[in-house]
Amino acid sequence: MPVPTKTWKTHPAYFVLFEVLQKKKGAMTDTELFEALNEEYADLGFKDFNELLMRGEVSGKIRVTSMARGKRRVELVA
């Protein structure tokens, strides 16, 4: 029986999002953050990414503000 090549991640994307933001001094654009998460989670789509941002914003851990056309700034709330 062949060994499966794809395994479950033990670290949820929700927590990796916060770790990436902490490494980047607490703020970055949404596209930079999406690319950083995509390195770890290749199957993460933009819809899923937006759901992660919404979840973090509703819980009061991050703030997402609109910068320019189509760009958003994601920052940790202290």
QUICORPE-V418110 format. One record per residue. N is the residue number from 1. RES is the residue in three letters. PSI is psi in whole degrees, 0 to 359 (999 if undefined). Layout:
n->N res->RES psi->PSI
n->N res->RES psi->PSI
//
This chain:
n->1 res->MET psi->125
n->2 res->PRO psi->149
n->3 res->VAL psi->132
n->4 res->PRO psi->140
n->5 res->THR psi->338
n->6 res->LYS psi->128
n->7 res->THR psi->164
n->8 res->TRP psi->143
n->9 res->LYS psi->135
n->10 res->THR psi->346
n->11 res->HIS psi->110
n->12 res->PRO psi->151
n->13 res->ALA psi->330
n->14 res->TYR psi->318
n->15 res->PHE psi->325
n->16 res->VAL psi->324
n->17 res->LEU psi->314
n->18 res->PHE psi->323
n->19 res->GLU psi->318
n->20 res->VAL psi->317
n->21 res->LEU psi->322
n->22 res->GLN psi->321
n->23 res->LYS psi->329
n->24 res->LYS psi->30
n->25 res->LYS psi->22
n->26 res->GLY psi->358
n->27 res->ALA psi->142
n->28 res->MET psi->171
n->29 res->THR psi->161
n->30 res->ASP psi->325
n->31 res->THR psi->321
n->32 res->GLU psi->318
n->33 res->LEU psi->320
n->34 res->PHE psi->318
n->35 res->GLU psi->321
n->36 res->ALA psi->319
n->37 res->LEU psi->328
n->38 res->ASN psi->336
n->39 res->GLU psi->321
n->40 res->GLU psi->320
n->41 res->TYR psi->89
n->42 res->ALA psi->334
n->43 res->ASP psi->9
n->44 res->LEU psi->120
n->45 res->GLY psi->170
n->46 res->PHE psi->329
n->47 res->LYS psi->315
n->48 res->ASP psi->321
n->49 res->PHE psi->316
n->50 res->ASN psi->324
n->51 res->GLU psi->322
n->52 res->LEU psi->318
n->53 res->LEU psi->317
n->54 res->MET psi->316
n->55 res->ARG psi->317
n->56 res->GLY psi->324
n->57 res->GLU psi->319
n->58 res->VAL psi->323
n->59 res->SER psi->353
n->60 res->GLY psi->17
n->61 res->LYS psi->335
n->62 res->ILE psi->163
n->63 res->ARG psi->132
n->64 res->VAL psi->121
n->65 res->THR psi->151
n->66 res->SER psi->131
n->67 res->MET psi->285
n->68 res->ALA psi->187
n->69 res->ARG psi->112
n->70 res->GLY psi->0
n->71 res->LYS psi->142
n->72 res->ARG psi->149
n->73 res->ARG psi->127
n->74 res->VAL psi->126
n->75 res->GLU psi->148
n->76 res->LEU psi->144
n->77 res->VAL psi->127
n->78 res->ALA psi->999
//
